[in-house]
């Protein structure tokens, strides 16, 4: 009896190991995008057009779509974000859509356990919110469904859903300013280095705000021994923001000199361009 039991388990193991794993017709992809100090991650599968009519046919109008293939598409946020009037807490959500010819509704859904579009189990009561959007024409045929990100700044980005010749843009905003202010306060309260002051100055300069404070930060960086081409370049840009063009030219010349010593040709050219531009402004 023990012999036949052992033989049965051996046969079961051989059958299990002999199963063929098929390549997926709609392969999985994970895309991660930084925005400011936050991160957006999307996990989805990518069906192909294969000569078919997509929206209004393969993907019917007026019915829930999983925004991809296979299991439902998931989107994860490391920090709260804003889409239109809707606040999205940090966390993971299922992403669905209700396509129509003239307008779509994009759904951020709290139940991430449903398979596929969850047509039989989906409940609108679990929607975090629905966001209306008008589809755009895409100039080329996007063969495999694509989720990507564009128009990325410190504070916002657009999530694009592109398939066939249709594009959906979903604008997303994040409060990077509050995160940066807390980070700067913490960093400068604990024996700050020249680099710490430089990073604080560069952030304000890139955001185009509070140039007076940015100038104080970059001067502290220089005071702490940061005599580098990129410190002086940021100082020149801050002075430009303040409208102090002669001082900006002086800082740019110092940045150009230090960049040339290190063989940083691109910084030499950028400084030269700015010196020429600012010189014209003060003539």
C-alpha positions in Angstrom: 0.0 0.0 0.0 2.8 2.4 0.9 4.4 1.6 -2.4 1.3 2.6 -4.4 0.9 5.8 -2.3 4.4 6.8 -3.0 4.0 6.0 -6.7 0.8 8.2 -6.8 2.6 11.2 -5.3 5.5 10.8 -7.6 3.1 10.7 -10.6 1.3 13.8 -9.3 4.6 15.6 -9.0 5.7 14.6 -12.5 2.4 15.8 -14.0 2.6 19.1 -12.2 6.2 19.7 -13.3 5.3 18.9 -16.9 2.7 21.7 -17.2 3.6 24.2 -19.9 3.8 27.9 -19.1 2.5 29.9 -22.0 3.8 33.3 -22.9 1.2 35.9 -22.2 -0.6 37.5 -25.1 -0.8 40.7 -23.0 2.5 40.9 -21.2 2.8 42.4 -17.7 4.6 45.7 -17.2 5.4 47.8 -14.1 6.2 51.5 -14.5 7.5 53.7 -11.7 7.7 57.5 -12.0 9.2 60.0 -9.5 7.4 63.3 -9.1 9.0 65.7 -6.7 9.7 63.6 -3.5 6.9 61.2 -4.3 6.5 58.2 -6.5 3.7 56.7 -8.7 3.8 53.0 -9.6 1.5 51.3 -12.1 1.2 47.5 -12.7 -0.8 46.5 -15.7 -0.9 44.2 -18.7 -0.5 45.3 -22.3 -2.9 43.9 -24.9 -2.2 44.5 -28.6 -4.3 46.0 -31.4 -3.7 43.1 -33.8 -5.7 44.9 -36.5 -8.8 45.0 -34.5 -11.2 48.0 -33.8 -10.5 48.8 -30.2 -12.7 51.4 -28.6 -16.4 50.9 -29.2 -15.8 47.3 -30.3 -13.1 45.2 -28.5 -13.5 47.6 -25.6 -17.3 48.4 -25.6 -18.6 51.8 -24.8 -20.6 52.2 -21.7 -19.1 49.2 -19.9 -16.4 48.9 -17.3 -12.8 48.3 -18.6 -9.9 47.1 -16.5 -7.5 49.6 -18.3 -5.4 46.8 -19.7 -5.8 43.0 -19.7 -5.7 40.1 -17.3 -6.0 41.1 -13.7 -7.1 44.7 -12.8 -4.6 47.5 -13.2 -3.1 48.8 -9.9 -1.8 52.2 -9.1 0.2 53.0 -6.0 1.1 56.4 -4.5 3.7 57.0 -1.9 2.1 60.4 -0.9 -1.3 62.0 -1.2 -2.1 63.5 -4.6 -4.8 65.6 -6.3 -6.7 64.9 -9.5 -9.0 67.8 -10.3 -11.1 68.4 -7.1 -10.3 64.9 -5.8 -7.8 64.1 -3.1 -6.2 60.6 -3.3 -4.6 59.3 -0.1 -1.3 57.4 -0.3 -2.0 53.8 -1.0 -2.9 51.3 -3.8 -6.0 51.4 -5.9 -7.5 49.5 -8.8 -7.8 51.6 -11.9 -10.9 51.3 -14.1 -12.5 53.2 -16.9 -15.9 53.6 -18.5 -15.2 54.6 -22.1 -17.6 56.5 -24.3 -17.1 58.0 -27.7 -17.1 61.6 -26.5 -16.0 61.3 -22.9 -14.6 58.8 -20.4 -14.8 58.3 -16.7 -11.6 57.2 -15.0 -12.2 55.3 -11.7 -9.9 55.0 -8.7 -11.4 52.0 -6.9 -10.7 51.0 -3.3 -11.2 47.2 -3.8 -8.0 45.8 -5.4 -9.1 42.1 -5.1 -11.3 41.8 -8.1 -10.1 39.8 -11.1 -10.1 41.6 -14.5 -12.8 44.2 -14.8 -14.7 42.6 -11.9 -17.9 43.1 -13.9 -20.0 40.7 -11.8 -18.5 41.9 -8.4 -17.6 45.6 -9.0 -19.5 48.0 -6.7 -19.6 51.8 -7.3 -19.8 52.1 -3.5 -16.1 51.2 -3.4 -15.1 54.0 -5.9 -12.8 56.5 -4.3 -14.0 58.8 -7.1 -14.6 59.1 -10.8 -12.8 61.6 -13.0 -14.3 62.7 -16.3 -11.9 63.2 -19.2 -12.2 63.8 -23.0 -10.2 61.4 -25.2 -7.7 62.8 -27.6 -6.6 61.5 -31.0 -3.1 60.0 -31.0 -1.2 60.6 -34.3 0.3 57.1 -34.6 -1.0 53.7 -33.9 0.1 52.5 -30.5 0.1 48.8 -31.0 0.4 47.6 -27.3 -1.6 49.5 -24.7 0.7 51.9 -22.9 0.5 53.7 -19.6 3.2 56.4 -19.3 3.9 59.7 -17.7 4.7 63.2 -19.2 4.8 66.9 -18.3 6.7 66.0 -15.1 7.6 68.9 -12.7 8.4 69.0 -9.0 4.7 69.3 -8.3 2.7 67.6 -11.0 2.7 65.1 -13.9 0.3 63.7 -16.4 -0.6 60.0 -16.6 -1.2 59.0 -20.2 -3.3 55.9 -21.3 -2.6 55.3 -25.0 -3.9 52.6 -27.2 -4.5 52.4 -31.0 -5.1 56.1 -31.8 -6.7 57.2 -28.6 -5.0 59.0 -25.7 -6.4 59.8 -22.2 -4.5 62.4 -20.1 -5.0 62.4 -16.3 -3.3 65.4 -14.5 -2.0 64.6 -11.1 -0.6 67.1 -8.5 1.4 66.6 -5.3 2.3 69.0 -2.5 6.1 68.8 -2.9 6.5 72.3 -1.4 5.3 71.2 2.0 7.6 68.1 1.9 10.6 70.1 0.8 10.0 72.8 3.4 10.0 70.1 6.1 13.1 68.5 4.6 15.0 71.8 4.4 14.1 72.7 8.0 15.3 69.4 9.3 18.5 69.3 7.2 19.5 72.9 8.2 18.9 72.3 11.9 21.4 69.4 12.1 24.9 70.7 11.5 24.3 71.6 7.8 26.9 71.3 5.1 27.7 73.5 2.1 25.8 70.9 0.0 22.7 71.1 2.2 22.5 74.9 1.7 23.1 74.5 -2.0 20.3 72.0 -2.4 17.9 74.3 -0.5 18.9 77.2 -2.7 18.7 75.2 -5.9 15.2 74.0 -5.0 13.9 77.5 -4.5 15.6 78.7 -7.7 14.1 75.9 -9.8 10.7 76.7 -8.3 11.2 80.4 -9.1 10.2 81.6 -5.7 11.6 83.3 -2.6 14.8 84.4 -4.3 15.9 86.4 -1.3 16.0 83.3 0.9 17.6 81.3 -1.9 20.4 83.9 -2.1 21.0 83.5 1.6 21.2 79.8 1.3 23.6 79.8 -1.7 25.8 82.4 0.0 25.9 80.1 3.1 27.0 77.3 0.8 29.8 79.3 -0.6 30.8 80.5 2.9 31.0 76.8 4.0 33.6 76.2 1.3 31.6 75.2 -1.7 33.7 77.1 -4.3 32.3 75.0 -7.3 31.0 75.9 -10.7 27.5 74.6 -10.0 27.2 76.7 -6.8 28.1 79.8 -8.7 25.8 78.8 -11.6 22.8 78.6 -9.2 23.9 81.9 -7.6 23.9 83.5 -11.1 20.4 82.2 -11.8 19.1 83.4 -8.4 20.5 86.9 -9.1 18.8 86.8 -12.5 15.6 86.1 -10.7 16.2 89.2 -8.5 16.9 91.3 -11.6 20.5 91.9 -10.5 22.1 91.3 -13.9 25.6 92.7 -13.2 26.0 90.5 -10.1 24.5 87.6 -12.1 27.1 88.1 -14.8 29.9 88.1 -12.2 28.7 84.8 -10.7 28.3 83.3 -14.2 31.9 84.3 -15.1 33.2 82.6 -11.9 31.1 79.5 -12.7 32.4 79.5 -16.3 36.0 79.7 -15.1 35.6 76.9 -12.6 33.7 74.7 -15.1 36.5 75.2 -17.7 39.1 74.0 -15.2 37.1 70.8 -14.7 36.4 70.2 -18.4 32.7 70.8 -18.0 32.1 72.1 -21.5 28.3 72.2 -21.2 28.4 74.4 -18.2 30.9 76.7 -19.9 28.5 77.1 -22.8 25.5 77.6 -20.6 27.3 80.3 -18.6 28.5 82.0 -21.8 25.0 82.1 -23.2 23.6 83.6 -20.0 26.4 86.2 -19.8 25.6 87.3 -23.4 21.9 87.4 -22.7 22.2 89.4 -19.4 24.8 91.8 -21.0 22.2 92.7 -23.6 19.6 93.4 -20.9 21.7 96.0 -19.2 22.9 97.9 -22.3 
